[in-house]
Amino acid sequence: MERHLNQLMGASLDKRRLSHEDLEQLRQLAATAAGRGTALRILVAEYFTSLHRVWTDLSGTGRAREPENLAEVGSALIRAIGEASVALTEGYETAHRAAVRGEEAMRREFVDDLLDGRTDLGRLAERAERFGLRLVGPHSVAVARAGKPFGAGDDTTRYVEDALTARFTTQDVLITTKDGLLVCVSPGAVPHVPDFFATAVRSAVDEPCRIAVSRPRPGPSGIVRSYQEARSTFDLAAQLGLTAPRVYASDLLVFQVLGRDRAAITDLVATVLGGLEEARGGPRALLETLDAYFASGCLNTTTARRLGVSVRTVTYRLTRIRQLTGHDPTDPDQRYILQTAALGARLLDWPSRPLQPSE
């Protein structure tokens, strides 16, 4: 700064512009101040305070006797001070942007490691504290998917992040993006975060979107598993033809269990429901009746209302199911077998897709 003030002395005498070297040194000075955490307003205030102290000592102002000369000196000094102020601001903002980019890169690396489980869990927990997130206790993961991919720093992501951090603390929520998805990590002790996240996403997105919510799991490794579960819930919901905008992994747990042994569930569907293929027009109408019957609590009237048919039609179809499968859906002892097979048929997309023999 002392060198710069000497430059101003020269500018007041010969009215020359500040040199490129002097402006670059001011940029470096501002960058150093930014690195130390000094606010830009404090830096500018100190600069003008220094100018005020030496203003009366500037040689040009003291020698300018005529108004014309004084105006020329003042114009040269104002121009030099303006250039210096711009240089200080440029240096500060450049350093600040670099720091922000570095912070974003570190945050992105942390998020990738957190959701992919690619680093030591103990070190991951230490890094999490830098971003205000505590990995102690169980956490759940909610994931949003829309037609347009979510991006880090875009308007939608910022809106959702601001909405959640205004409602909850930064220790209670982490909003990030991953593979075009918007991800929300929250502790199980704050159960309302996923619901609020879903509401904020729907308010920010102008197109249909779906939110999947995992089950809470403990520790950093639990976050990885919860994230993977939330993503697989999307695929399972699409496979089952579910249309709800929000799906919970816990609600689809039975399908996950069934899907782990595809050969066994294929055999179950073929053995229990294979006889429906002998029905006139194929098995689809009878299978839809079974799904509606179980979903309505095994009430014929409610089933008929769901399907838009008469109660008599429902009764006839249930009778045909018993005749073709050998299992009576109205019998509590046989109902479970039929319902499990019907769930398996949805998982296998049968009868749209033919069953693949297990042998």
Beta strands, then each sheet from edge to edge (+ up, - down):
strand 1: 138-146
strand 2: 174-178
strand 3: 181-187
strand 4: 209-213
strand 5: 217-218
strand 6: 246-248
sheet 1: 2+ 3- 1+ 4- 6-
sheet 2: 2+ 3- 1+ 5-
end
